[in-house]
Structures are given as C-alpha cells and as structure tokens.
Amino acid sequence: MKNRILALFLSVFVVSACATPEPEPSVSFPQATIQIAGIERQVQLADTPQLRERGLMFQQSAEAGMLLLYPEPRLISLWMRNTDLALDVAFIDPQWRIIAIKQLHPLDETPLPAPSAALAALEMPRGWFAERNIQVGDKLTLRR
C-alpha cells in the first residue's frame, strides 16, 4: 500500500513538473531613437544575432516596437515563434527607405520574406503604420 501511494505521489509530481514550463530569462534590449514621417520615437534595438533571434518573443506588448538591424543588407525572413502579438513589419532597404509593410500573425512560424535585400526591419503593433499614414517609400532615420 505504501508503495502504491509513493508511486502515485511521484507520478503526480513528475507530471506537474513537466507541465510547468520554465519562465524565459529576461532579455534587455538597448534603446534607439528613430524618426519616420515626422514622428520621433524610441524603440528597442536588436543589433546582434542573439538579440535579433530573440526579437519580441515572450514579450507581453509590442508598444515599444523593435528595430532589427543587420550589419549589411541581406535577404531576411521573419517569423513569430513564441510571439503572441499582432504586428506589422516595415522592411527597410540600404538607403533607409521602406520597401514593404506586411502583417505578422501571432505564433505563425511561416517565414515572411522581405521583397529584396534589407538592412533593417521595424516591428510595430498591428495598425501602427496605417494610423500614422506611413507608407512604402518613406524614409527612416536612426539615432542611437
């Protein structure tokens, strides 16, 4: 009888331990100031491979926005693994002009590519660009 109770207790303990995920470690992003269409704003800056890979994963809000900055122009694709936020992304070319604005859907792991080589991608809450009449062709300025 003691063995059955002990086995039951251990089973419940193991199942509950497996069911409780470890909280993701907090990541601190540097801040950068951008200007676009006459709007100046601070955003989170992801300018290293580790920070770009983390992106907005596990964040509860996209209000701060995030600029994913690459060392040189490249073909990039974004996805929404572990990101339960509705976002819009503006892909930025080497001349700092917006070349596309696309929607990113929560938790969608389908890669969403830039239409051509991009130097950066600006992720903002869904509707942010439209509400401010920011369009393809607008220029972004970065101040660190």
C-alpha positions in Angstrom: 0.0 0.0 0.0 2.8 2.4 0.9 4.5 1.6 -2.5 1.3 2.5 -4.4 0.9 5.8 -2.5 4.5 6.6 -3.1 4.2 5.7 -6.8 1.1 7.8 -7.2 2.7 10.8 -5.5 5.8 10.5 -7.7 3.7 10.3 -10.8 1.7 13.4 -9.9 5.0 15.2 -9.1 6.7 14.3 -12.4 3.6 15.2 -14.4 3.2 18.6 -12.7 6.9 19.3 -13.1 6.7 18.6 -16.8 3.6 20.7 -17.2 5.1 23.8 -15.7 7.4 25.5 -18.2 10.5 27.3 -17.1 10.0 31.1 -17.4 12.1 32.5 -20.2 15.0 34.6 -19.0 14.5 38.3 -19.3 16.5 40.0 -22.1 17.4 43.6 -22.0 17.4 45.4 -25.3 19.2 48.7 -25.9 17.1 51.6 -27.0 17.4 53.6 -30.2 15.6 56.7 -31.5 14.1 56.6 -34.9 12.4 59.2 -37.0 9.9 58.4 -39.7 7.3 60.5 -41.5 8.0 63.4 -39.0 7.5 61.1 -36.0 10.3 60.6 -33.5 10.1 57.5 -31.3 12.2 55.3 -29.1 12.3 51.6 -30.0 14.0 48.5 -28.8 17.1 47.8 -30.8 18.1 44.2 -31.9 21.5 44.7 -33.5 23.3 41.4 -32.6 22.5 37.9 -33.8 21.3 36.9 -30.3 19.0 39.9 -30.0 17.6 39.6 -33.5 16.9 35.9 -32.9 15.1 36.8 -29.6 13.1 39.7 -31.1 9.8 40.2 -29.4 9.5 36.6 -28.3 7.8 36.2 -24.9 7.1 40.0 -24.6 3.6 40.9 -23.5 3.3 44.1 -25.6 4.7 45.4 -28.8 4.0 49.1 -27.9 7.8 49.8 -27.6 8.4 48.5 -31.1 11.6 46.9 -32.2 14.2 47.7 -34.9 16.0 44.6 -36.1 19.2 45.9 -37.6 21.7 43.9 -39.7 25.4 44.7 -40.3 24.8 44.7 -44.1 21.9 44.4 -46.5 20.6 40.8 -46.9 17.6 38.8 -47.8 15.7 38.3 -44.5 12.6 36.5 -43.4 10.8 36.9 -40.1 8.5 34.5 -38.2 6.5 34.7 -35.0 7.7 31.8 -32.9 6.8 32.4 -29.2 5.4 35.8 -30.2 1.7 36.1 -29.3 1.3 39.6 -30.7 -0.3 41.0 -33.8 2.4 43.0 -35.6 3.2 45.0 -38.7 6.7 45.0 -40.1 8.3 47.5 -42.3 11.3 46.2 -44.3 14.0 48.9 -44.7 16.5 49.0 -47.6 20.1 50.1 -47.5 19.0 53.7 -48.3 16.8 53.5 -45.2 13.6 53.6 -47.2 10.6 51.3 -46.5 10.4 48.7 -49.3 7.4 46.8 -47.9 5.0 46.8 -44.9 3.5 43.4 -44.1 1.4 41.8 -41.3 2.9 39.3 -38.9 0.3 37.0 -37.3 0.6 35.8 -33.7 2.6 32.5 -33.3 2.8 31.9 -37.1 6.1 30.2 -37.8 5.8 30.6 -41.6 8.8 32.7 -42.7 7.7 36.1 -44.1 10.4 37.3 -46.5 11.4 40.9 -47.4 10.9 41.6 -51.1 14.6 42.4 -51.6 17.8 42.8 -49.6 17.0 44.7 -46.4 19.2 46.4 -43.8 16.6 46.5 -41.1 13.0 45.6 -40.2 10.8 47.7 -37.9 8.2 45.7 -36.0 5.3 47.7 -34.5 1.9 46.9 -33.1 -0.7 46.0 -35.8 -2.1 49.2 -37.5 0.7 51.5 -36.2 2.0 52.4 -39.7 -1.5 52.8 -41.2 -2.7 55.0 -38.3 0.3 57.4 -39.0 0.0 57.2 -42.8 3.5 55.7 -43.0 3.9 54.1 -46.4 6.3 52.3 -48.7 8.9 54.8 -49.9 9.0 56.8 -46.6 12.5 57.2 -45.1 13.6 56.2 -41.6 16.4 57.9 -39.7 18.2 56.1 -36.9 19.9 57.8 -34.0 21.4 55.6 -31.3 
